[in-house]
């Protein structure tokens, strides 16, 4: 099993976005392990077109294939649109964590999706 997988989204020959999945990662403040969707990003011109669904579905498939019982991620508490997207895809808020940065602390939701039923 690879510990890290990068998924790259292309339209024709142009990369328009990517996702990074880390396997067998502990949830923040918890001993539970699973696949972490660390990053999902698209060029501004490629957002809102359904490409996020495609990459997220691939991340879920890869996580199941690599025997991960859950997929988890962190989302800014202020990013209501992203939170709603992940909830629509079956993620639930598990806990809250704080990201300490040079410009101050940011509150994050830790969201999980149980993969045992997928």
C-alpha positions in Angstrom: 0.0 0.0 0.0 1.2 3.5 -0.8 1.0 5.9 2.1 0.2 8.9 -0.1 -1.7 9.2 -3.4 -2.1 12.3 -5.5 -5.1 12.5 -7.8 -4.8 14.9 -10.7 -7.8 16.1 -12.7 -7.3 17.0 -16.3 -9.4 18.6 -19.0 -7.8 17.6 -22.3 -4.1 18.2 -21.5 -4.5 20.8 -18.8 -4.3 20.0 -15.1 -7.3 21.7 -13.5 -7.2 20.4 -9.9 -5.8 17.8 -7.5 -6.5 15.8 -4.4 -4.0 14.4 -1.9 -5.0 11.3 0.2 -2.9 10.0 3.0 -3.6 6.4 4.2 -3.5 5.1 7.8 -3.5 8.6 9.5 -4.7 9.3 13.0 -7.6 11.7 13.4 -6.6 14.8 15.4 -6.9 14.3 19.2 -8.0 10.7 18.6 -6.4 7.3 18.1 -8.8 6.3 15.3 -7.0 5.8 12.0 -8.2 6.0 8.4 -7.6 7.7 5.1 -7.1 11.5 5.3 -8.3 13.7 2.4 -5.6 16.3 3.1 -6.2 18.6 0.2 -8.7 19.0 -2.7 -8.2 22.0 -4.9 -9.3 23.3 -8.3 -8.4 26.3 -10.4 -11.0 29.0 -9.9 -12.2 28.6 -13.5 -12.9 24.9 -12.8 -14.9 25.1 -9.6 -18.6 24.4 -9.4 -18.6 22.1 -12.4 -18.8 18.7 -10.6 -15.1 17.9 -10.7 -14.9 17.8 -6.9 -17.5 15.0 -6.9 -15.3 13.0 -9.3 -12.1 13.4 -7.3 -13.8 12.8 -4.0 -15.4 9.6 -5.4 -12.0 8.4 -6.5 -10.5 9.2 -3.1 -13.3 7.1 -1.5 -12.7 4.2 -4.0 -9.0 4.3 -3.3 -9.5 4.4 0.5 -11.8 1.3 0.3 -9.4 -0.5 -2.0 -6.6 0.2 0.6 -8.7 -1.2 3.5 -9.4 2.1 5.2 -12.5 2.0 7.4 -13.1 5.7 7.1 -12.1 8.8 5.2 -11.6 12.0 7.2 -10.7 15.6 6.5 -10.5 19.0 8.1 -12.5 22.0 6.9 -12.5 25.6 8.1 -15.4 26.2 10.4 -16.1 29.4 8.4 -16.3 27.5 5.0 -20.0 26.6 5.1 -20.1 25.8 1.4 -17.4 23.1 1.8 -19.0 21.7 5.0 -22.3 21.4 3.2 -20.6 19.7 0.2 -19.0 17.1 2.4 -22.2 16.5 4.4 -24.1 15.9 1.2 -21.4 13.3 0.4 -22.0 11.4 3.7 -19.4 13.1 6.0 -20.3 14.0 9.5 -18.6 16.4 12.0 -16.6 14.3 14.5 -14.8 17.0 16.4 -13.2 20.4 16.3 -9.5 21.2 16.1 -7.4 24.3 16.0 -4.7 25.0 13.4 -2.1 27.3 14.8 -0.6 29.6 12.2 1.6 32.6 12.0 -1.4 34.9 11.4 -3.4 33.4 14.3 -5.4 30.3 15.1 -8.0 28.9 12.7 -10.9 26.7 13.9 -11.5 23.5 11.8 -14.2 20.8 11.8 -12.9 17.3 11.6 -15.3 15.4 9.4 -15.5 11.7 8.8 -17.2 9.3 6.4 -17.6 5.7 7.4 -16.5 3.5 4.5 -17.7 0.2 5.9 -21.1 0.5 4.1 -19.7 1.8 0.7 
